Amino acid sequence: MVKSTLVTPEPYHLPGYVGYVPQFKFRIGGTYGKTTHDILYSPEKSSRMPYKIIDEVKFKEPLARTRPARDEGWSNTKLKGGMIPGYTGYVPKGQHFFGQCYARACDNALQSFEKDLVIKEQNDETLRMIPKKPLTPISKGRAYPVRPRDFEHGTSPYRLPNGHEEKYFVSGYTGFVPRSRELLAKSYPELTTEALRIHQSDQDRLKNVPTGLPRVISRAKTAPPCLIYTKTSGLIPNYTGHVPAMKFKFGKTFGATTVNALNQSI
């Protein structure tokens, strides 16, 4: 039977192979498959180092596939022997194997991972066989002394009287503590204790103020209304509020355009 000259004889690399091929850049005039076939078939002519042709290796199935776990899903079935290059998922211990083809590196990584799982299961079984000893307390009393509380659990430091040992906030408290900004150079519990003491003193002093004093009238109720759009002057540039009919006016500065924006009679 006469073999066809159009088919490249094996072995050769498929077009798109991105691995290293020795002396490939010095070969021209042939297809990728024909050129790589000549390099692989004639190692004594292409390189000083012997270029060995590796026979096809049949990878064995990892141990996890022969003994699947009870909660194993469909995703774990992708990790098997002879994996195809291009798989972008995670391969356990795949980062420790390099310098080989993808299928062989993945197979070695999975075999090593399965061996580690077997060792872990053996160690767990050894631990289960060890008889458990009951834990005995070191002392008969409480592990930590319990301090008697004068108030019920969860009382706010605001409600505790001045001088109480628990009238403070612990470090890490992010809430507002009145009169604490003016205190410096102290630890947080000491600072909050002093701030709460000052705040409590101010509250007690306000409670003792006689009620016959004249009432203080709020300035906000007596102040005249603030006019935004005046008749004789414009607004300041960078004003971000609304100006009536502003989008229909152009050709002037912002201040000149906003003079008498309400078109009131002067």
C-alpha positions as CSV (number, residue, x, y, z in Angstrom):
1,M,0.0,0.0,0.0
2,V,1.4,3.4,-1.0
3,K,1.4,6.0,1.7
4,S,0.1,9.5,0.9
5,T,2.6,12.3,0.7
6,L,0.1,14.9,1.8
7,V,-0.2,13.5,5.3
8,T,2.6,14.4,7.6
9,P,4.0,11.2,9.2
10,E,4.2,11.0,13.0
11,P,5.6,12.1,15.3
12,Y,5.1,15.9,14.9
13,H,3.7,18.8,16.7
14,L,0.3,20.3,15.9
15,P,0.1,23.9,14.7
16,G,-0.4,26.1,17.7
17,Y,2.0,24.3,19.9
18,V,3.7,26.9,22.0
19,G,6.4,24.8,23.6
20,Y,10.1,24.9,22.7
21,V,11.3,23.2,19.6
22,P,15.1,23.2,19.2
23,Q,16.5,24.6,15.9
24,F,12.9,25.5,14.7
25,K,13.8,29.1,13.9
26,F,16.5,28.0,11.5
27,R,14.1,25.9,9.5
28,I,12.1,27.6,6.7
29,G,10.2,26.5,3.7
30,G,8.1,23.8,5.2
31,T,4.9,23.4,7.1
32,Y,4.9,23.4,10.9
33,G,4.1,19.7,11.1
34,K,6.7,18.7,8.5
35,T,9.4,20.8,10.1
36,T,8.8,19.5,13.6
37,H,8.7,16.0,12.2
38,D,12.1,16.4,10.7
39,I,13.4,17.8,14.0
40,L,11.9,15.0,16.1
41,Y,12.9,12.3,13.7
42,S,16.4,13.4,13.2
43,P,17.7,14.5,16.6
44,E,21.4,14.0,15.6
45,K,21.1,16.7,12.9
46,S,19.0,19.2,14.8
47,S,20.7,19.6,18.1
48,R,23.7,18.5,20.0
49,M,21.5,17.2,22.9
50,P,19.6,14.0,22.2
51,Y,15.9,14.8,21.7
52,K,14.1,11.7,23.0
53,I,10.7,10.8,21.7
54,I,8.6,9.8,24.7
55,D,6.2,6.9,24.1
56,E,2.6,7.3,24.9
57,V,1.9,6.8,28.6
58,K,-1.5,5.6,29.8
59,F,-2.2,7.3,33.1
60,K,-3.9,5.5,35.8
61,E,-7.0,6.8,37.5
62,P,-6.3,8.6,40.8
63,L,-7.4,6.9,44.0
64,A,-10.2,9.4,44.6
65,R,-12.1,8.2,41.5
66,T,-12.0,4.6,42.7
67,R,-13.1,5.5,46.2
68,P,-15.4,8.6,45.8
69,A,-16.5,10.4,48.9
70,R,-20.1,10.5,50.0
71,D,-20.6,14.2,49.4
72,E,-18.7,14.2,46.1
73,G,-20.3,16.3,43.3
74,W,-19.9,16.4,39.6
75,S,-17.1,19.0,39.8
76,N,-14.7,16.5,41.3
77,T,-15.1,14.2,38.3
78,K,-13.0,16.6,36.2
79,L,-9.9,15.7,38.1
80,K,-8.8,12.5,36.5
81,G,-5.9,10.9,34.7
82,G,-4.7,12.2,31.3
83,M,-6.2,15.7,31.7
84,I,-6.4,17.8,28.5
85,P,-4.3,21.0,28.3
86,G,-6.5,24.1,28.6
87,Y,-8.3,23.2,31.8
88,T,-8.3,26.4,33.9
89,G,-9.7,24.9,37.1
90,Y,-7.7,24.3,40.3
91,V,-5.6,21.2,40.4
92,P,-4.5,20.2,43.9
93,K,-0.7,20.5,44.4
94,G,-0.4,21.3,40.7
95,Q,2.0,24.2,41.5
96,H,4.7,21.8,42.8
97,F,5.1,19.9,39.5
98,F,6.6,21.6,36.4
99,G,9.0,20.8,33.6
100,Q,6.6,18.1,32.2
101,C,3.7,18.0,29.8
102,Y,0.4,19.1,31.3
103,A,-1.2,15.7,31.5
104,R,1.8,14.1,33.2
105,A,2.2,17.0,35.7
106,C,-1.5,16.9,36.6
107,D,-1.4,13.1,37.0
108,N,1.6,13.4,39.4
109,A,0.0,16.2,41.3
110,L,-3.2,14.2,41.8
111,Q,-1.4,11.0,42.8
112,S,0.6,13.0,45.4
113,F,-2.7,14.6,46.6
114,E,-4.4,11.2,46.9
115,K,-1.4,9.8,48.9
116,D,-1.7,12.7,51.3
117,L,-5.4,12.0,51.7
118,V,-4.7,8.3,52.5
119,I,-2.1,9.3,55.1
120,K,-4.6,11.8,56.6
121,E,-7.3,9.1,56.8
122,Q,-4.8,6.7,58.5
123,N,-3.8,9.3,61.0
124,D,-7.5,10.1,61.8
125,E,-8.1,6.4,62.3
126,T,-5.2,6.1,64.6
127,L,-6.5,9.0,66.7
128,R,-9.9,7.3,66.9
129,M,-8.3,4.2,68.3
130,I,-6.6,6.0,71.1
131,P,-8.7,5.8,74.2
132,K,-10.0,9.1,75.4
133,K,-9.2,10.2,78.9
134,P,-11.8,12.3,80.8
135,L,-10.7,15.8,81.4
136,T,-10.3,16.6,85.1
137,P,-10.6,20.2,86.4
138,I,-7.4,21.7,87.9
139,S,-9.3,23.3,90.8
140,K,-12.6,22.7,92.4
141,G,-13.6,26.4,92.3
142,R,-14.4,28.6,89.4
143,A,-11.8,29.1,86.7
144,Y,-12.1,32.9,87.0
145,P,-13.2,34.9,90.0
146,V,-16.6,36.4,89.7
147,R,-16.9,40.0,90.9
148,P,-20.2,40.8,92.6
149,R,-22.2,43.4,90.6
150,D,-24.3,46.1,92.3
151,F,-26.3,46.6,89.1
152,E,-28.0,44.2,86.7
153,H,-26.1,42.9,83.7
154,G,-26.0,45.3,80.8
155,T,-26.3,48.6,82.7
156,S,-25.1,51.5,80.5
157,P,-22.1,53.4,81.9
158,Y,-24.2,56.6,81.5
159,R,-26.5,55.4,84.3
160,L,-23.8,54.4,86.7
161,P,-23.0,57.0,89.4
162,N,-19.7,58.8,89.5
163,G,-17.0,56.9,91.2
164,H,-18.3,53.5,90.1
165,E,-15.5,51.2,89.0
166,E,-17.4,50.1,85.8
167,K,-18.3,53.6,84.6
168,Y,-16.1,53.6,81.4
169,F,-16.1,52.3,77.9
170,V,-13.8,49.5,76.8
171,S,-11.1,50.1,74.1
172,G,-12.6,49.6,70.7
173,Y,-15.9,51.3,71.4
174,T,-16.8,53.5,68.4
175,G,-19.8,55.3,69.7
176,F,-19.9,58.9,70.8
177,V,-18.6,59.8,74.2
178,P,-19.6,63.3,75.4
179,R,-16.8,65.6,76.6
180,S,-14.1,63.2,75.5
181,R,-12.5,65.4,72.7
182,E,-11.0,67.8,75.2
183,L,-9.2,65.0,77.1
184,L,-5.8,63.7,75.9
185,A,-2.8,61.6,76.9
186,K,-4.8,58.9,78.8
187,S,-5.8,55.4,78.1
188,Y,-9.3,54.9,76.6
189,P,-10.9,53.6,79.8
190,E,-9.5,56.4,81.9
191,L,-10.4,59.0,79.3
192,T,-14.0,57.8,79.1
193,T,-14.3,57.6,82.8
194,E,-13.2,61.3,83.2
195,A,-15.4,62.3,80.2
196,L,-18.5,60.6,81.7
197,R,-17.8,62.2,85.1
198,I,-17.7,65.7,83.6
199,H,-20.8,65.0,81.6
200,Q,-22.7,63.7,84.6
201,S,-21.7,66.7,86.6
202,D,-23.0,69.0,83.9
203,Q,-26.3,67.2,83.8
204,D,-26.7,67.4,87.5
205,R,-25.9,71.1,87.5
206,L,-28.5,71.8,84.8
207,K,-31.1,69.9,86.8
208,N,-30.6,72.3,89.8
209,V,-31.0,75.4,87.7
210,P,-34.1,77.4,88.9
211,T,-37.0,77.5,86.5
212,G,-37.9,81.2,87.1
213,L,-35.2,82.4,84.7
214,P,-36.2,84.2,81.5
215,R,-36.7,82.0,78.5
216,V,-34.0,82.2,75.9
217,I,-35.6,82.8,72.5
218,S,-34.1,80.9,69.6
219,R,-32.2,83.0,67.0
220,A,-33.6,80.9,64.2
221,K,-37.1,82.1,64.9
222,T,-36.3,85.8,65.2
223,A,-33.7,86.2,62.4
224,P,-35.0,87.7,59.1
225,P,-35.4,85.3,56.2
226,C,-32.3,85.0,54.1
227,L,-32.7,86.1,50.5
228,I,-30.9,84.1,47.8
229,Y,-32.1,86.0,44.7
230,T,-31.6,89.7,45.3
231,K,-32.6,92.5,42.9
232,T,-29.3,94.4,42.7
233,S,-26.6,91.7,43.0
234,G,-25.9,88.4,41.5
235,L,-24.8,85.1,43.0
236,I,-21.3,84.0,43.8
237,P,-19.7,81.7,41.2
238,N,-19.7,78.0,42.0
239,Y,-23.2,78.3,43.5
240,T,-24.7,74.8,43.0
241,G,-28.3,75.7,43.7
242,H,-31.2,76.2,41.3
243,V,-31.4,79.5,39.4
244,P,-34.6,80.1,37.5
245,A,-34.3,80.2,33.7
246,M,-30.5,79.9,34.0
247,K,-30.2,77.5,31.0
248,F,-31.8,80.0,28.7
249,K,-29.3,82.8,29.5
250,F,-25.8,83.0,28.0
251,G,-23.1,85.4,26.9
252,K,-22.5,87.0,30.4
253,T,-20.7,86.1,33.6
254,F,-22.4,84.0,36.3
255,G,-22.7,87.1,38.6
256,A,-24.2,89.3,35.8
257,T,-26.6,86.6,34.7
258,T,-28.0,85.9,38.2
259,V,-28.8,89.6,39.0
260,N,-32.6,89.8,39.7
261,A,-33.1,86.2,38.8
262,L,-36.8,86.3,39.7
263,N,-37.4,89.3,37.4
264,Q,-38.8,91.4,40.3
265,S,-39.6,95.1,39.8
266,I,-36.9,97.3,41.2
